[in-house]
Amino acid sequence: MTGRFGTRYGATLRKRVKTIELKSRSKFRCPICRVKAVKRKSSGIWECQKCGHVMTGGAWVLETAEGKRSKRILRK
């Protein structure tokens, strides 16, 4: 995944880029149809491949830690 960088930029930064890219390219569970088919369309925009639902979220993951915290507070 980060082989394109070669030996440049240092190992730690390449590892960080790798984890971010793995997260952004993986599929997430759709909140509407409950199928693991949500993919990143662009920065912060996510689309379910099955039902076509388009939603906003984090830049690299569908639901950020801050978003999870806010939902938990609202449920109380």
LUMTOR-931803 format. One line per 10 residues: number of its first residue (from 1); their letters; for each residue x, y, z of N, C-alpha, C. Coordinates in nm, 3 decimals. Example, Ala and Ser with C-alpha at 12.3 -4.5 7.8 and 13.67 -1.06 7.14 Angstrom:
BEGIN
1> AS> 1.319,-0.569,0.780,1.230,-0.450,0.780,1.320,-0.330,0.780 | 1.285,-0.225,0.708,1.367,-0.106,0.714,1.290,0.003,0.787
//
This chain:
BEGIN
1> MTGRFGTRYG> 0.081,-0.119,0.000,0.000,0.000,0.000,0.086,0.126,0.000 | 0.190,0.130,0.081,0.274,0.250,0.085,0.406,0.226,0.013 | 0.414,0.123,-0.066,0.535,0.094,-0.141,0.570,0.203,-0.240 | 0.472,0.279,-0.279,0.498,0.386,-0.376,0.589,0.494,-0.320 | 0.602,0.502,-0.185,0.688,0.601,-0.123,0.833,0.557,-0.115 | 0.860,0.428,-0.135,0.996,0.377,-0.126,1.050,0.394,0.014 | 1.172,0.444,0.027,1.232,0.463,0.159,1.216,0.607,0.208 | 1.140,0.686,0.136,1.122,0.827,0.173,1.022,0.844,0.288 | 1.031,0.955,0.357,0.938,1.006,0.458,0.943,0.936,0.593 | 1.016,0.829,0.608,1.028,0.762,0.737,0.922,0.655,0.758
11> ATLRKRVKTI> 0.957,0.556,0.838,0.869,0.440,0.860,0.742,0.478,0.934 | 0.752,0.565,1.033,0.635,0.600,1.113,0.529,0.669,1.029 | 0.570,0.762,0.944,0.473,0.832,0.860,0.412,0.738,0.756 | 0.492,0.647,0.703,0.437,0.550,0.608,0.335,0.458,0.675 | 0.360,0.421,0.800,0.264,0.338,0.874,0.134,0.413,0.900 | 0.143,0.541,0.932,0.023,0.623,0.954,-0.059,0.633,0.826 | 0.008,0.656,0.714,-0.060,0.665,0.585,-0.127,0.532,0.553 | -0.061,0.423,0.583,-0.117,0.290,0.556,-0.246,0.268,0.634 | -0.247,0.302,0.765,-0.369,0.280,0.844,-0.483,0.369,0.795 | -0.451,0.494,0.759,-0.555,0.584,0.709,-0.613,0.533,0.578
21> ELKSRSKFRC> -0.527,0.487,0.488,-0.575,0.438,0.360,-0.653,0.309,0.373 | -0.613,0.222,0.465,-0.690,0.099,0.488,-0.830,0.131,0.539 | -0.839,0.228,0.631,-0.969,0.267,0.684,-1.057,0.330,0.576 | -0.999,0.419,0.497,-1.080,0.491,0.399,-1.125,0.402,0.284 | -1.050,0.298,0.254,-1.085,0.211,0.141,-1.168,0.089,0.181 | -1.189,0.067,0.312,-1.269,-0.046,0.355,-1.418,-0.013,0.346 | -1.501,-0.117,0.355,-1.646,-0.098,0.348,-1.702,-0.091,0.490 | -1.808,-0.013,0.504,-1.873,0.005,0.633,-2.018,-0.039,0.624 | -2.082,-0.058,0.738,-2.221,-0.102,0.743,-2.315,0.016,0.721 | -2.413,-0.002,0.633,-2.510,0.103,0.601,-2.611,0.114,0.715
31> PICRVKAVKR> -2.640,0.235,0.763,-2.738,0.250,0.871,-2.882,0.227,0.824 | -2.907,0.230,0.694,-3.041,0.212,0.641,-3.071,0.065,0.613 | -2.989,0.000,0.530,-3.017,-0.138,0.490,-2.935,-0.240,0.568 | -2.845,-0.197,0.653,-2.765,-0.284,0.741,-2.673,-0.380,0.665 | -2.635,-0.346,0.543,-2.544,-0.428,0.464,-2.408,-0.360,0.464 | -2.303,-0.438,0.466,-2.168,-0.383,0.466,-2.132,-0.344,0.323 | -2.181,-0.228,0.279,-2.164,-0.186,0.141,-2.140,-0.036,0.127 | -2.105,0.033,0.234,-2.084,0.178,0.226,-1.937,0.204,0.192 | -1.915,0.278,0.085,-1.780,0.313,0.043,-1.766,0.465,0.038 | -1.643,0.510,0.050,-1.613,0.653,0.047,-1.619,0.703,-0.097
41> KSSGIWECQK> -1.700,0.805,-0.117,-1.715,0.865,-0.250,-1.613,0.977,-0.268 | -1.604,1.064,-0.170,-1.503,1.170,-0.165,-1.486,1.206,-0.018 | -1.409,1.309,0.010,-1.379,1.344,0.147,-1.507,1.379,0.225 | -1.545,1.293,0.319,-1.662,1.318,0.401,-1.794,1.276,0.341 | -1.795,1.224,0.219,-1.919,1.180,0.153,-1.911,1.030,0.130 | -2.013,0.959,0.179,-2.016,0.814,0.174,-2.143,0.768,0.103 | -2.134,0.657,0.030,-2.250,0.607,-0.045,-2.261,0.456,-0.029 | -2.385,0.410,-0.006,-2.412,0.267,0.003,-2.423,0.212,-0.139 | -2.347,0.107,-0.166,-2.348,0.048,-0.299,-2.476,-0.030,-0.326 | -2.545,-0.073,-0.220,-2.666,-0.154,-0.237,-2.791,-0.068,-0.253
51> CGHVMTGGAW> -2.818,0.019,-0.154,-2.943,0.095,-0.158,-2.926,0.235,-0.218 | -2.801,0.280,-0.239,-2.778,0.409,-0.301,-2.788,0.528,-0.207 | -2.804,0.503,-0.079,-2.815,0.611,0.020,-2.682,0.685,0.031 | -2.685,0.817,0.021,-2.565,0.900,0.033,-2.571,0.972,0.167 | -2.458,0.970,0.240,-2.454,1.030,0.373,-2.321,1.100,0.394 | -2.317,1.183,0.495,-2.191,1.249,0.531,-2.133,1.180,0.653 | -2.004,1.194,0.669,-1.935,1.135,0.782,-1.799,1.196,0.795 | -1.708,1.121,0.852,-1.572,1.170,0.866,-1.498,1.165,0.734 | -1.382,1.225,0.730,-1.304,1.226,0.606,-1.246,1.089,0.575 | -1.208,1.011,0.678,-1.144,0.882,0.654,-1.229,0.764,0.699
61> VLETAEGKRS> -1.316,0.783,0.796,-1.405,0.676,0.843,-1.548,0.728,0.841 | -1.643,0.637,0.832,-1.783,0.678,0.823,-1.829,0.750,0.948 | -1.793,0.697,1.064,-1.835,0.759,1.190,-1.712,0.790,1.275 | -1.693,0.915,1.308,-1.577,0.956,1.386,-1.601,0.934,1.535 | -1.496,0.942,1.612,-1.507,0.926,1.758,-1.594,1.036,1.817 | -1.580,1.157,1.765,-1.662,1.269,1.814,-1.809,1.246,1.782 | -1.838,1.191,1.666,-1.976,1.163,1.629,-2.038,1.056,1.718 | -1.962,0.953,1.751,-2.010,0.848,1.841,-2.039,0.906,1.979 | -1.950,0.994,2.025,-1.968,1.057,2.156,-2.094,1.144,2.158 | -2.118,1.217,2.050,-2.237,1.303,2.042,-2.366,1.221,2.044
71> KRILRK> -2.367,1.110,1.970,-2.486,1.024,1.968,-2.514,0.967,2.106 | -2.409,0.927,2.176,-2.426,0.872,2.310,-2.485,0.974,2.405 | -2.439,1.100,2.395,-2.489,1.207,2.481,-2.636,1.237,2.448 | -2.670,1.237,2.319,-2.809,1.265,2.279,-2.905,1.155,2.324 | -2.858,1.030,2.329,-2.945,0.920,2.374,-2.979,0.933,2.520 | -2.890,0.992,2.599,-2.917,1.008,2.744,-3.024,1.109,2.761
//
